[in-house]
């Protein structure tokens, strides 16, 4: 229902100036007229376009050709749906309590790392090369040799995503993102945060009385679980913008 009345994104300044009409969820949607131009695609086709871009990484011009619409409309549809999906799905990522973590802690963690609150890593997603040279410089990733966006992700020991940071340009280091995304404010004294050796955050965690746990490369079931989590992080990289 919300998707049927959303108006296309036209940039922050213009969208705010237009002050779009809103209606209560219990009103009759048949009486509501969506502001702006009429839709050229059905809602389900718009959603298909968005998912194709996310999953397959198709370029704007390619999608415009496939759906017989303009490049500008593809961009508007994509940004509009992404903003709606963020509002509707953000509640699915929940930071669980310490008691909830301990109740669902895998046996191998109970043996080696009983106080681990989460496992963190930074991941990158390929993006199209920005037209602005300054933005290109901010988004260029020496590791990926491509323009990317980068963000911090946390997973609980039993495999649930518990935190996703705001996005940064691919140039940002893991330590910079960790220190600027306010992740540490979720931690409590004596918490352990598991990360690989590339995260130089031991001193940063000490500020909130938390500790860094670096798993060994080979440790039976524990190494297999950490490997599985890295595959989860890798699933983000299959999405392209």
Short mmCIF file of the C-alpha atoms (twelve columns), coordinates in Angstrom:
data_MODEL
# 
_entry.id   MODEL 
# 
loop_
_atom_site.group_PDB 
_atom_site.id 
_atom_site.type_symbol 
_atom_site.label_atom_id 
_atom_site.label_alt_id 
_atom_site.label_comp_id 
_atom_site.label_asym_id 
_atom_site.label_seq_id 
_atom_site.Cartn_x 
_atom_site.Cartn_y 
_atom_site.Cartn_z 
_atom_site.pdbx_PDB_model_num 
ATOM 1   C CA . UNK A 1   0.000  0.000   0.000   1 
ATOM 2   C CA . UNK A 2   2.784  2.434   0.855   1 
ATOM 3   C CA . UNK A 3   4.531  1.683   -2.422  1 
ATOM 4   C CA . UNK A 4   1.427  2.577   -4.415  1 
ATOM 5   C CA . UNK A 5   1.389  6.163   -3.114  1 
ATOM 6   C CA . UNK A 6   5.085  7.001   -2.900  1 
ATOM 7   C CA . UNK A 7   6.285  9.710   -5.264  1 
ATOM 8   C CA . UNK A 8   9.535  9.488   -7.177  1 
ATOM 9   C CA . UNK A 9   12.719 10.840  -5.640  1 
ATOM 10  C CA . UNK A 10  13.915 13.996  -7.427  1 
ATOM 11  C CA . UNK A 11  16.813 14.970  -5.219  1 
ATOM 12  C CA . UNK A 12  16.728 16.061  -1.592  1 
ATOM 13  C CA . UNK A 13  16.096 19.782  -2.168  1 
ATOM 14  C CA . UNK A 14  13.277 19.423  -4.689  1 
ATOM 15  C CA . UNK A 15  11.595 16.574  -2.830  1 
ATOM 16  C CA . UNK A 16  11.505 18.516  0.437   1 
ATOM 17  C CA . UNK A 17  10.158 21.624  -1.282  1 
ATOM 18  C CA . UNK A 18  7.264  19.731  -2.836  1 
ATOM 19  C CA . UNK A 19  5.979  18.623  0.608   1 
ATOM 20  C CA . UNK A 20  4.340  15.422  -0.673  1 
ATOM 21  C CA . UNK A 21  0.810  14.519  0.354   1 
ATOM 22  C CA . UNK A 22  0.414  11.896  3.061   1 
ATOM 23  C CA . UNK A 23  -2.506 9.852   4.191   1 
ATOM 24  C CA . UNK A 24  -3.381 7.638   7.154   1 
ATOM 25  C CA . UNK A 25  -3.091 3.895   6.658   1 
ATOM 26  C CA . UNK A 26  -6.744 3.414   7.580   1 
ATOM 27  C CA . UNK A 27  -7.979 5.821   4.872   1 
ATOM 28  C CA . UNK A 28  -9.379 4.554   1.613   1 
ATOM 29  C CA . UNK A 29  -6.396 4.366   -0.785  1 
ATOM 30  C CA . UNK A 30  -8.755 4.692   -3.756  1 
ATOM 31  C CA . UNK A 31  -9.375 8.304   -2.738  1 
ATOM 32  C CA . UNK A 32  -5.667 9.127   -2.752  1 
ATOM 33  C CA . UNK A 33  -4.000 10.576  -5.846  1 
ATOM 34  C CA . UNK A 34  -0.240 10.087  -6.031  1 
ATOM 35  C CA . UNK A 35  1.581  13.403  -6.527  1 
ATOM 36  C CA . UNK A 36  3.842  13.874  -9.521  1 
ATOM 37  C CA . UNK A 37  3.806  12.131  -12.908 1 
ATOM 38  C CA . UNK A 38  1.886  8.935   -13.488 1 
ATOM 39  C CA . UNK A 39  3.695  5.614   -13.303 1 
ATOM 40  C CA . UNK A 40  5.050  4.155   -16.515 1 
ATOM 41  C CA . UNK A 41  5.597  0.749   -14.877 1 
ATOM 42  C CA . UNK A 42  3.465  -1.319  -12.535 1 
ATOM 43  C CA . UNK A 43  4.637  -1.545  -8.926  1 
ATOM 44  C CA . UNK A 44  5.703  -5.170  -9.256  1 
ATOM 45  C CA . UNK A 45  7.734  -4.298  -12.365 1 
ATOM 46  C CA . UNK A 46  9.409  -1.413  -10.542 1 
ATOM 47  C CA . UNK A 47  10.348 -3.774  -7.719  1 
ATOM 48  C CA . UNK A 48  11.705 -6.263  -10.258 1 
ATOM 49  C CA . UNK A 49  13.854 -3.496  -11.755 1 
ATOM 50  C CA . UNK A 50  15.260 -2.623  -8.325  1 
ATOM 51  C CA . UNK A 51  16.036 -6.237  -7.438  1 
ATOM 52  C CA . UNK A 52  17.721 -6.827  -10.806 1 
ATOM 53  C CA . UNK A 53  19.972 -3.847  -10.189 1 
ATOM 54  C CA . UNK A 54  20.818 -4.999  -6.668  1 
ATOM 55  C CA . UNK A 55  21.391 -8.654  -7.469  1 
ATOM 56  C CA . UNK A 56  22.861 -8.504  -10.969 1 
ATOM 57  C CA . UNK A 57  24.518 -5.097  -10.870 1 
ATOM 58  C CA . UNK A 58  22.952 -4.036  -14.177 1 
ATOM 59  C CA . UNK A 59  23.777 -0.522  -15.317 1 
ATOM 60  C CA . UNK A 60  21.169 2.226   -15.447 1 
ATOM 61  C CA . UNK A 61  21.363 2.467   -19.234 1 
ATOM 62  C CA . UNK A 62  20.933 -1.301  -19.561 1 
ATOM 63  C CA . UNK A 63  17.823 -1.296  -17.357 1 
ATOM 64  C CA . UNK A 64  16.430 1.695   -19.235 1 
ATOM 65  C CA . UNK A 65  16.728 -0.277  -22.483 1 
ATOM 66  C CA . UNK A 66  15.212 -3.444  -20.993 1 
ATOM 67  C CA . UNK A 67  12.186 -1.668  -19.511 1 
ATOM 68  C CA . UNK A 68  11.835 0.934   -22.280 1 
ATOM 69  C CA . UNK A 69  12.080 3.957   -19.992 1 
ATOM 70  C CA . UNK A 70  14.573 6.802   -19.601 1 
ATOM 71  C CA . UNK A 71  17.821 6.606   -17.641 1 
ATOM 72  C CA . UNK A 72  16.564 9.348   -15.318 1 
ATOM 73  C CA . UNK A 73  13.407 7.391   -14.500 1 
ATOM 74  C CA . UNK A 74  15.435 4.255   -13.724 1 
ATOM 75  C CA . UNK A 75  17.493 6.259   -11.228 1 
ATOM 76  C CA . UNK A 76  14.382 7.802   -9.671  1 
ATOM 77  C CA . UNK A 77  12.667 4.421   -9.314  1 
ATOM 78  C CA . UNK A 78  15.759 2.814   -7.807  1 
ATOM 79  C CA . UNK A 79  16.427 5.552   -5.243  1 
ATOM 80  C CA . UNK A 80  12.743 5.792   -4.296  1 
ATOM 81  C CA . UNK A 81  12.396 2.059   -3.658  1 
ATOM 82  C CA . UNK A 82  15.689 1.880   -1.762  1 
ATOM 83  C CA . UNK A 83  14.501 4.610   0.600   1 
ATOM 84  C CA . UNK A 84  11.168 2.847   1.125   1 
ATOM 85  C CA . UNK A 85  12.851 -0.525  1.722   1 
ATOM 86  C CA . UNK A 86  15.188 1.061   4.250   1 
ATOM 87  C CA . UNK A 87  12.269 2.504   6.214   1 
ATOM 88  C CA . UNK A 88  10.295 -0.736  6.132   1 
ATOM 89  C CA . UNK A 89  13.108 -3.238  6.748   1 
ATOM 90  C CA . UNK A 90  15.437 -1.435  9.162   1 
ATOM 91  C CA . UNK A 91  13.622 -2.931  12.176  1 
ATOM 92  C CA . UNK A 92  14.784 -6.409  11.100  1 
ATOM 93  C CA . UNK A 93  18.316 -5.592  12.284  1 
ATOM 94  C CA . UNK A 94  18.172 -5.664  16.080  1 
ATOM 95  C CA . UNK A 95  20.970 -5.388  18.634  1 
ATOM 96  C CA . UNK A 96  20.174 -8.254  21.059  1 
ATOM 97  C CA . UNK A 97  20.737 -8.063  24.794  1 
ATOM 98  C CA . UNK A 98  23.725 -9.704  26.449  1 
ATOM 99  C CA . UNK A 99  21.456 -12.320 28.032  1 
ATOM 100 C CA . UNK A 100 19.977 -13.215 24.643  1 
ATOM 101 C CA . UNK A 101 23.485 -13.654 23.233  1 
ATOM 102 C CA . UNK A 102 24.535 -15.970 26.070  1 
ATOM 103 C CA . UNK A 103 21.376 -18.068 25.802  1 
ATOM 104 C CA . UNK A 104 22.074 -18.770 22.117  1 
ATOM 105 C CA . UNK A 105 25.865 -18.983 22.268  1 
ATOM 106 C CA . UNK A 106 27.261 -21.931 20.248  1 
ATOM 107 C CA . UNK A 107 29.131 -24.510 22.301  1 
ATOM 108 C CA . UNK A 108 32.524 -23.748 20.760  1 
ATOM 109 C CA . UNK A 109 32.152 -20.082 21.716  1 
ATOM 110 C CA . UNK A 110 31.250 -21.067 25.271  1 
ATOM 111 C CA . UNK A 111 34.564 -22.907 25.471  1 
ATOM 112 C CA . UNK A 112 36.901 -20.365 23.877  1 
ATOM 113 C CA . UNK A 113 35.112 -16.984 23.821  1 
ATOM 114 C CA . UNK A 114 32.206 -16.943 26.301  1 
ATOM 115 C CA . UNK A 115 31.946 -13.134 26.328  1 
ATOM 116 C CA . UNK A 116 31.853 -12.531 22.569  1 
ATOM 117 C CA . UNK A 117 29.028 -10.113 21.779  1 
ATOM 118 C CA . UNK A 118 29.446 -10.027 18.015  1 
ATOM 119 C CA . UNK A 119 31.738 -10.652 15.065  1 
ATOM 120 C CA . UNK A 120 32.519 -7.620  12.912  1 
ATOM 121 C CA . UNK A 121 33.968 -6.998  9.496   1 
ATOM 122 C CA . UNK A 122 33.903 -4.314  6.829   1 
ATOM 123 C CA . UNK A 123 32.600 -5.170  3.396   1 
ATOM 124 C CA . UNK A 124 32.540 -3.320  0.083   1 
ATOM 125 C CA . UNK A 125 30.018 -3.095  -2.746  1 
ATOM 126 C CA . UNK A 126 30.911 -2.054  -6.272  1 
ATOM 127 C CA . UNK A 127 29.272 1.126   -7.565  1 
ATOM 128 C CA . UNK A 128 29.298 2.944   -10.881 1 
ATOM 129 C CA . UNK A 129 32.085 5.482   -11.250 1 
ATOM 130 C CA . UNK A 130 30.767 8.866   -10.008 1 
ATOM 131 C CA . UNK A 131 30.912 11.801  -12.407 1 
ATOM 132 C CA . UNK A 132 32.479 14.066  -9.766  1 
ATOM 133 C CA . UNK A 133 36.252 13.706  -9.495  1 
ATOM 134 C CA . UNK A 134 36.154 14.451  -5.766  1 
ATOM 135 C CA . UNK A 135 33.569 11.714  -5.219  1 
ATOM 136 C CA . UNK A 136 35.616 9.328   -7.341  1 
ATOM 137 C CA . UNK A 137 38.609 9.939   -5.087  1 
ATOM 138 C CA . UNK A 138 36.529 9.264   -1.967  1 
ATOM 139 C CA . UNK A 139 35.015 6.070   -3.382  1 
ATOM 140 C CA . UNK A 140 38.132 4.569   -4.966  1 
ATOM 141 C CA . UNK A 141 39.206 1.345   -3.252  1 
ATOM 142 C CA . UNK A 142 42.846 0.338   -3.621  1 
ATOM 143 C CA . UNK A 143 41.893 -3.133  -2.395  1 
ATOM 144 C CA . UNK A 144 39.156 -3.697  -4.995  1 
ATOM 145 C CA . UNK A 145 40.706 -1.471  -7.704  1 
ATOM 146 C CA . UNK A 146 37.249 -0.032  -8.295  1 
ATOM 147 C CA . UNK A 147 34.854 2.564   -6.900  1 
ATOM 148 C CA . UNK A 148 32.992 1.084   -3.940  1 
ATOM 149 C CA . UNK A 149 30.934 1.919   -0.896  1 
ATOM 150 C CA . UNK A 150 32.092 0.400   2.367   1 
ATOM 151 C CA . UNK A 151 30.374 -0.283  5.677   1 
ATOM 152 C CA . UNK A 152 30.751 -2.166  8.943   1 
ATOM 153 C CA . UNK A 153 28.626 -5.236  9.620   1 
ATOM 154 C CA . UNK A 154 28.202 -7.125  12.898  1 
ATOM 155 C CA . UNK A 155 26.878 -10.665 13.338  1 
ATOM 156 C CA . UNK A 156 25.970 -12.392 16.591  1 
ATOM 157 C CA . UNK A 157 27.761 -15.671 17.444  1 
ATOM 158 C CA . UNK A 158 24.676 -17.644 16.378  1 
ATOM 159 C CA . UNK A 159 24.618 -15.998 12.947  1 
ATOM 160 C CA . UNK A 160 22.120 -13.116 13.113  1 
ATOM 161 C CA . UNK A 161 22.939 -9.727  11.607  1 
ATOM 162 C CA . UNK A 162 22.840 -7.264  14.494  1 
ATOM 163 C CA . UNK A 163 24.365 -4.051  13.129  1 
ATOM 164 C CA . UNK A 164 24.959 -2.340  9.787   1 
ATOM 165 C CA . UNK A 165 26.752 1.001   9.774   1 
ATOM 166 C CA . UNK A 166 26.160 3.951   7.450   1 
ATOM 167 C CA . UNK A 167 28.011 3.749   4.137   1 
ATOM 168 C CA . UNK A 168 31.394 5.335   3.503   1 
ATOM 169 C CA . UNK A 169 33.511 5.739   0.403   1 
ATOM 170 C CA . UNK A 170 35.780 2.828   -0.484  1 
ATOM 171 C CA . UNK A 171 38.800 4.940   0.429   1 
ATOM 172 C CA . UNK A 172 37.873 4.831   4.139   1 
ATOM 173 C CA . UNK A 173 39.867 2.415   6.276   1 
ATOM 174 C CA . UNK A 174 38.284 -0.192  8.538   1 
ATOM 175 C CA . UNK A 175 39.530 1.655   11.609  1 
ATOM 176 C CA . UNK A 176 38.118 4.982   10.389  1 
ATOM 177 C CA . UNK A 177 34.674 3.454   9.822   1 
ATOM 178 C CA . UNK A 178 34.768 1.722   13.206  1 
ATOM 179 C CA . UNK A 179 35.591 4.975   15.001  1 
ATOM 180 C CA . UNK A 180 33.027 7.090   13.142  1 
ATOM 181 C CA . UNK A 181 29.921 4.891   12.991  1 
ATOM 182 C CA . UNK A 182 29.145 4.924   16.748  1 
ATOM 183 C CA . UNK A 183 29.217 1.129   16.886  1 
ATOM 184 C CA . UNK A 184 31.044 1.091   20.240  1 
ATOM 185 C CA . UNK A 185 28.080 2.701   22.010  1 
ATOM 186 C CA . UNK A 186 26.234 -0.611  21.659  1 
ATOM 187 C CA . UNK A 187 28.847 -2.408  23.748  1 
ATOM 188 C CA . UNK A 188 28.866 -3.006  27.493  1 
ATOM 189 C CA . UNK A 189 31.787 -3.550  29.908  1 
ATOM 190 C CA . UNK A 190 33.544 -6.931  29.528  1 
ATOM 191 C CA . UNK A 191 32.084 -7.526  26.059  1 
ATOM 192 C CA . UNK A 192 34.354 -9.158  23.506  1 
ATOM 193 C CA . UNK A 193 34.287 -8.205  19.828  1 
ATOM 194 C CA . UNK A 194 35.668 -10.757 17.397  1 
ATOM 195 C CA . UNK A 195 37.459 -9.463  14.301  1 
ATOM 196 C CA . UNK A 196 40.319 -10.478 12.036  1 
ATOM 197 C CA . UNK A 197 43.880 -9.287  12.430  1 
ATOM 198 C CA . UNK A 198 43.335 -6.334  10.112  1 
ATOM 199 C CA . UNK A 199 41.260 -4.486  12.713  1 
ATOM 200 C CA . UNK A 200 43.609 -2.397  14.863  1 
ATOM 201 C CA . UNK A 201 40.923 -1.457  17.378  1 
ATOM 202 C CA . UNK A 202 42.193 -2.887  20.657  1 
ATOM 203 C CA . UNK A 203 42.748 0.549   22.216  1 
ATOM 204 C CA . UNK A 204 39.445 1.890   20.868  1 
ATOM 205 C CA . UNK A 205 37.539 -0.923  22.563  1 
ATOM 206 C CA . UNK A 206 39.305 -0.313  25.857  1 
ATOM 207 C CA . UNK A 207 37.592 3.090   26.033  1 
ATOM 208 C CA . UNK A 208 34.259 1.307   26.618  1 
ATOM 209 C CA . UNK A 209 35.885 -1.487  28.682  1 
ATOM 210 C CA . UNK A 210 35.445 -4.025  25.894  1 
ATOM 211 C CA . UNK A 211 38.064 -6.381  24.479  1 
ATOM 212 C CA . UNK A 212 39.165 -7.547  21.054  1 
ATOM 213 C CA . UNK A 213 39.140 -11.274 20.270  1 
ATOM 214 C CA . UNK A 214 41.117 -12.473 17.252  1 
ATOM 215 C CA . UNK A 215 40.320 -16.108 16.378  1 
ATOM 216 C CA . UNK A 216 43.157 -18.431 15.358  1 
ATOM 217 C CA . UNK A 217 43.313 -19.505 11.744  1 
ATOM 218 C CA . UNK A 218 42.795 -23.145 12.731  1 
ATOM 219 C CA . UNK A 219 40.714 -24.059 15.745  1 
ATOM 220 C CA . UNK A 220 38.367 -26.900 14.818  1 
ATOM 221 C CA . UNK A 221 34.684 -26.000 14.873  1 
ATOM 222 C CA . UNK A 222 35.395 -22.386 15.774  1 
ATOM 223 C CA . UNK A 223 37.355 -21.754 12.583  1 
ATOM 224 C CA . UNK A 224 34.548 -23.348 10.548  1 
ATOM 225 C CA . UNK A 225 31.978 -21.046 12.153  1 
ATOM 226 C CA . UNK A 226 34.098 -17.961 11.525  1 
ATOM 227 C CA . UNK A 227 34.509 -19.086 7.914   1 
ATOM 228 C CA . UNK A 228 30.731 -19.407 7.607   1 
ATOM 229 C CA . UNK A 229 30.314 -15.878 8.937   1 
ATOM 230 C CA . UNK A 230 32.770 -14.573 6.375   1 
ATOM 231 C CA . UNK A 231 30.580 -16.121 3.713   1 
ATOM 232 C CA . UNK A 232 27.646 -14.161 5.172   1 
ATOM 233 C CA . UNK A 233 29.663 -10.963 4.895   1 
ATOM 234 C CA . UNK A 234 30.520 -11.929 1.341   1 
ATOM 235 C CA . UNK A 235 26.826 -12.114 0.440   1 
ATOM 236 C CA . UNK A 236 26.691 -8.335  0.747   1 
ATOM 237 C CA . UNK A 237 29.311 -8.089  -1.967  1 
ATOM 238 C CA . UNK A 238 27.019 -9.898  -4.396  1 
ATOM 239 C CA . UNK A 239 24.828 -6.792  -4.361  1 
ATOM 240 C CA . UNK A 240 25.872 -3.987  -6.672  1 
ATOM 241 C CA . UNK A 241 24.643 -0.414  -6.949  1 
# 
